[in-house]
Amino acid sequence: MTTRLKTLTALFAGCLLWSVTADAHVRLKTYKGGFTSSQIAEGCDSLCTGGPLTGGLAGSLYWHMDSMEATSDPNVVKLVGVDTVTTATGTLAGPDYTLWNLATGDFVDVAVINSGTGAFAGAHGTLVIQGGFDPTSGQGTSDYVALITLPR
């Protein structure tokens, strides 16, 4: 075996060992469910919503808007805010980015989970919510999928 082949074999083995041990330190979990939201006025200086989550992250979600800006479509706005999910075993939180069609109420929302407490300490990942929210009634229903990486 040539020196070059031995070196490549050693590098490959090292990468394989690293990937196996790196995966041993984290676990990826998928959560799915529903979200029923209502506008919250009390204690909110902008637009806030909250309500119960069902499914894998059973608990509640609270969202606070930091900014709203127009898009090239006059019916669609881009919202930036913060999501906080509270379950019986801990919390997840992170910045949130939404495209919302004010004419239809349809929205898609992506939160970048960058912190957690309790069972979610050290968590990071993505929470995607898609559904409808009526700006007139202040009520909405949607579904979510969350991909959360947790330390072991």
C-alpha positions as semicolon CSV with decimal commas, in nm:
position;residue;x (nm);y (nm);z (nm)
1;M;0,000;0,000;0,000
2;T;0,144;0,336;-0,096
3;T;0,193;0,614;0,154
4;R;-0,072;0,823;-0,021
5;L;-0,328;0,540;-0,003
6;K;-0,245;0,480;0,365
7;T;-0,296;0,852;0,435
8;L;-0,630;0,859;0,251
9;T;-0,744;0,544;0,432
10;A;-0,648;0,697;0,769
11;L;-0,831;1,023;0,685
12;F;-1,142;0,833;0,577
13;A;-1,137;0,623;0,895
14;G;-1,093;0,938;1,105
15;C;-1,386;1,111;0,934
16;L;-1,602;0,803;0,978
17;L;-1,512;0,777;1,347
18;W;-1,577;1,150;1,395
19;S;-1,919;1,130;1,227
20;V;-2,023;0,831;1,439
21;T;-1,915;0,997;1,764
22;A;-2,059;1,337;1,662
23;D;-2,401;1,177;1,604
24;A;-2,380;1,007;1,943
25;H;-2,389;1,349;2,114
26;V;-2,711;1,483;1,958
27;R;-3,053;1,359;1,864
28;L;-3,292;1,498;1,607
29;K;-3,662;1,488;1,691
30;T;-3,958;1,568;1,468
31;Y;-4,275;1,709;1,621
32;K;-4,607;1,763;1,438
33;G;-4,942;1,901;1,541
34;G;-5,194;2,181;1,526
35;F;-5,209;2,538;1,651
36;T;-5,519;2,746;1,727
37;S;-5,426;3,111;1,761
38;S;-5,593;3,425;1,887
39;Q;-5,480;3,785;1,886
40;I;-5,361;3,898;2,228
41;A;-5,396;4,266;2,312
42;E;-5,317;4,270;2,683
43;G;-4,950;4,342;2,750
44;C;-4,867;4,369;2,380
45;D;-4,722;4,684;2,223
46;S;-4,755;4,554;1,863
47;L;-4,927;4,245;1,719
48;C;-4,921;3,936;1,942
49;T;-5,088;3,598;1,908
50;G;-5,101;3,289;2,120
51;G;-5,287;2,970;2,186
52;P;-5,273;2,598;2,238
53;L;-5,046;2,359;2,049
54;T;-5,157;1,999;2,004
55;G;-4,949;1,700;1,901
56;G;-4,582;1,646;1,976
57;L;-4,523;1,989;2,129
58;A;-4,848;1,993;2,327
59;G;-4,858;2,316;2,525
60;S;-4,885;2,675;2,411
61;L;-4,722;2,915;2,168
62;Y;-4,684;3,291;2,215
63;W;-4,572;3,516;1,927
64;H;-4,470;3,883;1,948
65;M;-4,421;4,090;1,631
66;D;-4,114;4,313;1,614
67;S;-4,169;4,451;1,262
68;M;-4,399;4,443;0,960
69;E;-4,301;4,547;0,609
70;A;-4,463;4,547;0,267
71;T;-4,361;4,311;-0,012
72;S;-4,392;4,348;-0,389
73;D;-4,743;4,198;-0,358
74;P;-4,974;4,461;-0,202
75;N;-5,170;4,188;-0,016
76;V;-4,865;4,021;0,140
77;V;-4,660;4,147;0,434
78;K;-4,340;4,017;0,590
79;L;-4,344;3,993;0,968
80;V;-4,049;3,946;1,200
81;G;-4,101;3,847;1,560
82;V;-4,021;3,597;1,834
83;D;-4,187;3,260;1,905
84;T;-4,195;3,104;2,251
85;V;-4,328;2,750;2,288
86;T;-4,407;2,633;2,640
87;T;-4,467;2,266;2,718
88;A;-4,496;2,072;3,043
89;T;-4,126;1,977;3,016
90;G;-3,963;2,302;2,897
91;T;-3,959;2,591;2,652
92;L;-3,829;2,659;2,301
93;A;-3,774;3,007;2,162
94;G;-3,628;3,189;1,866
95;P;-3,669;3,455;1,599
96;D;-3,962;3,412;1,366
97;Y;-4,019;3,511;1,001
98;T;-4,366;3,515;0,842
99;L;-4,521;3,587;0,502
100;W;-4,890;3,668;0,552
101;N;-5,151;3,733;0,283
102;L;-5,387;3,986;0,440
103;A;-5,650;3,931;0,168
104;T;-5,680;3,554;0,220
105;G;-5,537;3,516;0,572
106;D;-5,297;3,244;0,452
107;F;-4,950;3,248;0,605
108;V;-4,630;3,052;0,630
109;D;-4,409;3,103;0,931
110;V;-4,055;2,983;1,005
111;A;-3,899;3,012;1,350
112;V;-3,530;2,948;1,404
113;I;-3,517;2,778;1,743
114;N;-3,199;2,892;1,917
115;S;-3,273;2,835;2,285
116;G;-3,455;2,603;2,518
117;T;-3,507;2,521;2,883
118;G;-3,584;2,205;3,078
119;A;-3,604;1,902;2,848
120;F;-3,516;2,137;2,561
121;A;-3,199;2,286;2,717
122;G;-2,939;2,329;2,443
123;A;-3,197;2,278;2,167
124;H;-3,181;2,430;1,821
125;G;-3,381;2,371;1,506
126;T;-3,672;2,493;1,298
127;L;-4,044;2,532;1,361
128;V;-4,260;2,576;1,048
129;I;-4,625;2,679;1,085
130;Q;-4,865;2,701;0,790
131;G;-5,230;2,796;0,800
132;G;-5,467;3,088;0,814
133;F;-5,518;3,384;1,044
134;D;-5,811;3,620;0,989
135;P;-5,695;3,976;1,060
136;T;-6,056;4,089;1,115
137;S;-6,156;3,829;1,375
138;G;-5,807;3,784;1,521
139;Q;-5,844;3,403;1,504
140;G;-5,650;3,136;1,319
141;T;-5,585;2,766;1,274
142;S;-5,272;2,604;1,141
143;D;-5,046;2,301;1,142
144;Y;-4,682;2,282;1,244
145;V;-4,375;2,068;1,194
146;A;-4,068;2,116;1,413
147;L;-3,725;1,962;1,361
148;I;-3,538;2,003;1,688
149;T;-3,183;1,894;1,764
150;L;-3,124;1,813;2,129
151;P;-2,803;1,724;2,308
152;R;-2,808;1,372;2,448
